[in-house]
Amino acid sequence: MINFLDLQKINTQYEKELKEAASRVIDSGWYLMGKELETFEQSYASFCGVKYCLGVANGLDALRLIFKAYIKLGVMQKGDEVIVPANTYIASVLAISDNDLVPVFVEPNINTYNLDSNLIEQAITLKTKAILTVHLYGQISIDQQLRSICKKHNLKLVEDAAQSHGAVWNGKISGGIGDAAGHSFYPGKNLGALGDAGAVTTNDEDLSKTISALRNYGSHKKYENKYQGLNSRLDEIQAAFLNVKLKYIQNDIEARREVANYYLENIKNPKIILPKLLNQEGHVWHLFVIKTEKRQELQQYLNNQGVHTLIHYPIPPHKQEAYAAFNGLSYPITEQIHEEVLSLPLSGAMTKEENEEVVLNLNNFKY
């Protein structure tokens, strides 16, 4: 079986350093808000090209805290609207609604699966205060048109950078392009911890200070609580693991690009639509997502051949029971994508032989 993602194989590459990192934290006797977190925050801020990085418990909390902080700072208020791609994982939407803000869905570009900048302005109202753009599957979703729209309408640009560690647009790295960004280090991400972990990056000092308090019960100083905050802190052991893996992220990106480029160059089945690559540096291939009208048949066929695939994602947010109020809305492009996409195995630890076998099976698929 070719696994969709072999986390054990991936982390075995760093086994010695990861075990040393774990021992270092255990022996230190300090498990929260210590030196490992400080080191990671400084290193990841530098990697993203920003002034501030704040480690938090997970990627969803990173986005939640950004919007919560904007409300505390008076930039937004409950009931304001945030434009978000209709084609995204539900966490993007949860971060908005959890703060009593209103998600306004906009369709993606059918070729890139990312937010279609041509459709944004028609969704803007007097209540619109931000655009949450999602770098889906690892490809940058920001273009000059989007930046111009934000400037014209005085909107905050928030990046959901959960899948795009290291992707570059216009000389800037994902997480350092907008006003703020939320990052996930879930184990399956390109930069993955060995448990849940996340971070916020920004150049906004006031936002950074506010989130620093909000993630820690709303407190800047112990037992003095300025805000009604959360308990959302990146613990020392996960920070230590991330300090190890951050050193190798560029190698992992290049390995992923090699796998993805082999797919792009060698999958020749006319019934399979390949992802659209805008430019090499702008895509870090968190996922390699193909599209076909016969997804169920193809997935079953590949499984029978020993190739494990996943669907990202089968149900769009506006059709989820959690958002019943939106169930009657129609976003045809998003709905088509969710009915037809299939994610192929891809990781920096994937072998050339595995890469070739996946392609062979795809090219042999007939229906």
C-alpha positions in Angstrom: 0.0 0.0 0.0 1.2 3.5 -0.9 0.1 5.5 2.1 -1.5 8.9 1.5 0.8 10.3 4.1 3.3 8.3 6.2 4.0 10.4 9.2 6.2 7.9 10.9 8.4 7.8 7.8 8.5 11.6 7.6 9.5 12.0 11.3 12.0 9.2 11.3 14.2 11.5 9.2 14.5 13.7 12.3 14.3 11.0 14.9 17.5 11.7 16.7 17.0 15.5 17.0 13.3 15.1 17.9 14.2 12.7 20.8 16.9 15.1 21.9 14.5 18.0 21.8 11.9 16.0 23.9 14.6 15.1 26.5 15.8 18.7 26.7 12.2 19.9 27.5 11.6 17.1 30.0 14.9 17.8 31.8 14.3 21.5 31.8 11.3 21.2 34.1 9.6 24.1 32.2 6.8 23.1 29.9 4.9 26.3 28.9 5.9 29.7 27.7 9.6 29.1 28.0 12.8 29.2 25.9 11.7 26.7 23.3 8.6 28.8 22.4 10.7 32.0 22.4 13.2 30.4 20.0 10.5 29.1 17.7 8.6 32.4 17.7 11.8 34.3 16.8 12.8 31.8 14.1 9.4 31.5 12.5 8.9 35.3 12.4 12.3 35.6 10.7 11.3 32.8 8.2 8.0 34.6 7.4 9.7 38.0 7.2 7.6 39.6 9.9 8.3 41.3 13.3 6.0 39.1 15.4 5.1 35.5 15.8 2.9 34.2 18.6 2.6 30.5 19.2 -0.9 29.2 20.0 -2.6 25.9 20.5 -3.7 25.2 16.9 -4.5 26.8 13.5 -8.1 27.4 14.3 -7.3 29.3 17.4 -4.7 31.4 15.4 -7.5 32.7 13.2 -10.0 33.0 16.0 -7.5 35.1 18.0 -6.8 37.4 15.1 -10.5 38.4 14.7 -11.0 38.5 18.5 -8.0 40.9 18.8 -9.3 43.1 16.0 -12.6 43.4 17.9 -10.8 44.3 21.1 -8.9 47.0 19.2 -12.1 48.5 17.8 -11.1 47.6 14.2 -14.2 45.4 13.9 -17.4 44.9 15.9 -19.8 42.0 16.2 -22.0 41.8 13.1 -19.3 43.0 10.7 -18.7 40.9 7.6 -15.7 39.0 6.5 -15.3 37.7 2.9 -14.1 34.1 2.8 -13.7 31.6 0.0 -16.7 29.3 -0.3 -14.2 26.6 -1.2 -12.3 26.0 2.0 -12.1 23.9 5.1 -14.7 24.7 7.7 -12.1 26.1 10.2 -11.7 29.2 8.1 -15.5 29.9 8.6 -15.5 28.9 12.2 -12.9 31.5 13.1 -15.3 34.2 11.7 -18.6 33.0 13.2 -17.0 32.2 16.6 -16.4 35.9 17.0 -20.0 36.8 16.0 -18.8 38.1 12.7 -20.6 37.2 9.5 -18.9 35.1 6.8 -19.7 36.2 3.3 -18.8 33.4 0.8 -17.2 34.2 -2.6 -16.6 31.5 -5.3 -13.1 30.3 -6.2 -11.4 30.3 -9.6 -12.1 26.9 -11.1 -8.5 26.5 -12.2 -6.7 27.4 -9.0 -9.4 26.5 -6.4 -8.5 29.7 -4.6 -10.6 32.9 -4.1 -11.5 34.6 -7.4 -10.5 38.2 -7.1 -12.8 39.2 -10.0 -15.8 38.3 -7.8 -14.8 40.0 -4.5 -16.0 43.6 -5.0 -19.6 42.6 -5.7 -19.7 41.0 -2.3 -18.4 44.1 -0.4 -20.9 46.0 1.7 -20.7 48.8 4.2 -20.2 46.1 6.9 -17.3 44.4 5.2 -14.2 44.8 7.3 -11.8 42.1 6.1 -11.0 39.4 3.6 -9.8 36.1 4.9 -8.0 34.5 2.0 -7.0 30.8 2.1 -3.8 29.5 0.5 -5.6 26.3 -0.3 -3.5 23.1 -1.0 -0.3 25.1 -0.6 -0.7 27.7 -3.4 -0.7 31.4 -2.7 -4.1 32.9 -3.2 -3.1 36.6 -3.2 -2.6 38.7 -6.3 -2.2 42.4 -7.0 -6.0 42.8 -7.7 -6.8 41.4 -4.2 -4.3 43.8 -2.6 -5.7 46.7 -4.5 -9.3 45.9 -3.4 -8.2 45.8 0.2 -6.5 49.2 -0.1 -9.4 50.7 -2.0 -12.0 49.6 0.6 -9.8 49.8 3.7 -10.1 46.1 4.4 -7.9 44.0 6.6 -6.2 41.2 4.6 -6.0 38.1 6.8 -4.2 35.0 5.5 -5.2 31.5 6.3 -1.7 30.1 5.9 -2.4 26.7 7.4 -1.3 24.8 4.2 1.3 27.1 2.7 4.4 27.3 4.9 7.2 28.8 2.7 5.1 29.7 -0.4 6.2 33.0 -1.9 4.4 35.8 -3.7 6.1 38.9 -5.0 9.2 38.3 -2.8 7.1 37.8 0.4 6.5 34.6 2.2 3.1 33.2 3.1 2.3 34.6 6.5 4.0 37.9 5.8 1.9 39.2 2.9 -1.3 40.4 4.6 -2.0 42.3 7.8 -2.0 39.0 9.8 -1.9 35.3 9.3 -3.0 32.1 11.0 -0.8 29.0 10.7 -1.4 25.4 11.6 1.3 22.9 12.5 -1.0 19.9 12.6 1.1 16.8 12.2 0.1 16.4 8.5 1.1 19.9 7.5 4.3 20.6 5.6 5.7 22.0 8.8 4.1 19.6 11.2 4.4 19.2 15.0 3.8 15.9 16.8 0.4 17.1 18.0 -1.7 20.2 17.7 0.1 23.5 17.3 -0.4 26.9 15.6 0.8 30.5 15.4 -0.1 34.0 14.4 2.3 36.2 12.4 2.0 39.9 11.9 3.9 43.2 11.6 1.2 45.0 13.7 2.5 45.6 17.2 -0.8 46.4 18.7 -2.4 43.3 17.3 0.6 41.2 18.5 0.3 42.6 22.1 -3.4 42.0 22.2 -3.1 38.4 20.9 -0.3 37.8 23.4 -2.7 38.5 26.2 -5.8 36.9 24.7 -4.0 33.5 24.2 -3.1 33.5 27.9 -6.5 34.1 29.6 -6.5 37.7 28.5 -3.6 38.5 30.7 -0.4 40.5 30.1 0.6 40.0 33.8 -0.2 37.0 35.9 -3.5 37.2 37.7 -4.3 40.5 36.0 -6.8 40.0 33.2 -7.4 42.8 30.7 -9.6 40.7 28.4 -11.9 37.7 28.5 -9.3 35.6 26.8 -8.5 31.9 25.9 -6.1 29.3 27.1 -4.4 28.8 23.7 -0.6 28.3 24.1 1.9 26.5 22.1 3.6 24.2 24.6 7.3 23.8 25.0 7.6 20.3 23.7 5.8 21.0 20.4 7.8 24.2 20.0 11.0 22.2 20.5 9.8 19.7 17.8 9.0 22.6 15.5 12.5 24.1 16.1 14.0 20.9 14.7 11.7 20.6 11.7 11.9 24.3 10.7 15.6 23.8 9.9 14.6 21.4 7.1 11.5 23.0 5.7 13.2 24.2 2.5 14.5 20.7 1.8 10.9 19.4 2.3 9.4 22.0 0.0 11.9 21.0 -2.8 11.2 17.3 -2.3 7.4 18.0 -2.5 7.9 20.0 -5.7 9.8 17.2 -7.2 6.9 14.7 -6.6 4.3 17.3 -7.8 6.3 18.1 -11.0 6.5 14.4 -11.8 2.8 14.1 -11.5 2.2 17.2 -13.6 4.6 16.0 -16.3 3.5 12.3 -16.5 -0.2 12.0 -15.7 -1.7 11.7 -19.2 -5.2 10.3 -18.6 -7.5 12.7 -20.4 -10.3 12.2 -17.9 -8.2 13.6 -15.1 -7.8 17.4 -14.6 -4.5 18.4 -13.1 -4.0 21.3 -10.7 -3.1 24.6 -12.2 0.4 25.8 -11.2 0.8 29.5 -11.4 4.5 29.6 -10.6 6.9 27.3 -8.8 7.8 29.5 -5.8 4.1 30.2 -5.1 3.2 26.6 -4.4 4.5 24.3 -1.7 2.2 21.4 -2.5 0.6 20.6 0.8 -1.8 18.6 -1.3 -1.8 17.4 -4.9 -5.4 17.6 -5.9 -6.8 16.2 -9.2 -10.3 16.6 -10.4 -12.5 14.0 -12.2 -16.2 13.4 -12.8 -15.7 9.7 -11.8 -14.1 10.4 -8.4 -15.8 7.5 -6.6 -14.8 5.0 -9.3 -11.2 6.3 -9.5 -10.7 6.3 -5.7 -12.0 2.7 -5.5 -9.8 1.7 -8.4 -6.7 3.2 -6.8 -7.5 1.6 -3.4 -7.7 -1.8 -5.1 -4.3 -1.1 -6.7 -2.8 -0.3 -3.2 -2.8 3.5 -3.6 -4.4 5.4 -0.7 -6.2 8.7 -1.5 -8.2 11.3 0.4 -10.9 13.8 -0.4 -10.2 17.5 0.6 -13.1 18.2 1.1 -16.4 16.3 0.4 -18.8 18.9 1.8 -18.4 22.6 1.5 -19.0 24.8 4.6 -22.2 26.3 3.4 -23.7 22.8 3.1 -22.7 21.6 6.5 -25.3 21.0 9.2 -23.3 23.4 11.5 -24.2 26.2 9.1 -27.8 25.3 8.4 -28.7 28.9 7.8 -26.5 28.9 4.7 -27.7 25.5 3.4 -30.0 27.1 0.9 -27.2 29.1 -0.8 -25.8 28.0 -4.1 -22.2 28.2 -5.1 -22.0 26.0 -8.2 -18.2 26.1 -8.7 -17.5 25.3 -5.1 -20.0 22.5 -5.1 -18.5 21.0 -8.3 -15.0 21.1 -6.8 -16.2 19.3 -3.7 -17.9 16.6 -5.7 -14.9 16.0 -8.0 -11.6 16.5 -6.2 -9.3 13.7 -5.1 -5.9 14.2 -3.3 -3.0 11.9 -4.3 -0.2 10.7 -2.0 2.5 13.4 -1.6 5.2 14.0 0.9 8.9 14.8 1.1 9.5 11.2 2.1 7.8 9.7 -0.9 10.1 7.6 -3.1 10.5 7.8 -6.9 9.2 4.3 -7.2 6.0 5.2 -5.3 5.6 8.3 -7.5 5.9 6.3 -10.6 3.4 3.6 -9.4 0.8 6.2 -8.6 1.2 7.7 -12.1 1.1 4.3 -13.8 -2.2 3.4 -12.1 -3.8 6.8 -12.9 -2.8 6.4 -16.6 -4.2 2.9 -16.7 -7.6 3.9 -15.2 -10.4 3.5 -17.7 -14.2 4.0 -17.4 
